[in-house]
Amino acid sequence: RVMRKTVLQIGGFAPEIQARIDAEFRCVGLADLEREPGLATEVGAILTRSNQEVPEDVVRRLPALEIIATCGVGYDLIPRALAAERGIVVANTPDVLNAAVAELCIGSLLALLRRLPQADRYVRAGAWKNANFALATSLAGKHVGIVGMGRIGKEIARRLETFGVALAYHGRTDQQLAWRYEPDLAALARDSEILIVVAPGGADTQHLIDARVLHALGPNGYLVNVARGTLVDEAALLAALEQGTIAGAALDVFDNEPDIDPRFFKLDNVLLTPHLGSATHETRAAMAQLMLDNVRSWFRSGRALTPVEPG
Ligand code: 8YV
């Protein structure tokens, strides 16, 4: 296969990653295609990030497109049905980010339960001199429900076992694991003090966590979302947080990132992080390497290393 040197890049990368991409490919952006439409015929690959949408109309304008390679495990913003129709392979970067997302999940959960951001502000404000910081909530001994027992869900479960919790999970199938499978999501929420959302985004899981599930989780329950904002009915979540239907939430993903609903900013029972799941030097370097290796492998052998099932 001829190695097409021109790629369409959607989204930005850290400078050290961009340097590696620029060393191997001629990157054009969406603005370049607008300015010089003839470039579209040269583009053999799209390089993107999993939190960026790959518009269908852009894919339709690229007659030589062979592969869409995303830096990330999620592919919910890639038009997979159109790619399959056009014979365009989609490749993601699974596994290399499992540990980073699991660490962010557990770090956020502990920070939420022990109210670490509030404690830090309390000390900085000099409030410690006047009183003791209010008692918080332990993780040990709690019932934790994991929604989505995929590769990242399993990494989270393995780590959580060392914290002395009771684990159960919900997903499409009973994987016959050491942890209890609960086919009914509302029942899992009812039986859990902590509900961790780590399922894939996309139409199939839209608003999986709705008012009914939040009510089942209850006033002593905490929600953690390190997957996609689309998995949660955000209007229901905001109401539940404002009305005490649930005790609190740690959220790394939202509707309409990065312009999230300002109602979150007024809440003291929520931990907000800016989609940091895979955001470590080591992990993003490994993801970028796998993204580039997918493109190289495709053009050299006609196979991507980590292709996504056709849409
Ligand atoms: C971010 C992610 O998308 O892997 C995913 O699906 O959501 C994260 O890794 C990151 O922006 C990927 O570049």
Residues whose N, C-alpha, C, O or C-beta is under 5 A from the ligand:
A	BS01	8YV	R49 S50 N51 C71 G72 V73 G74 S278
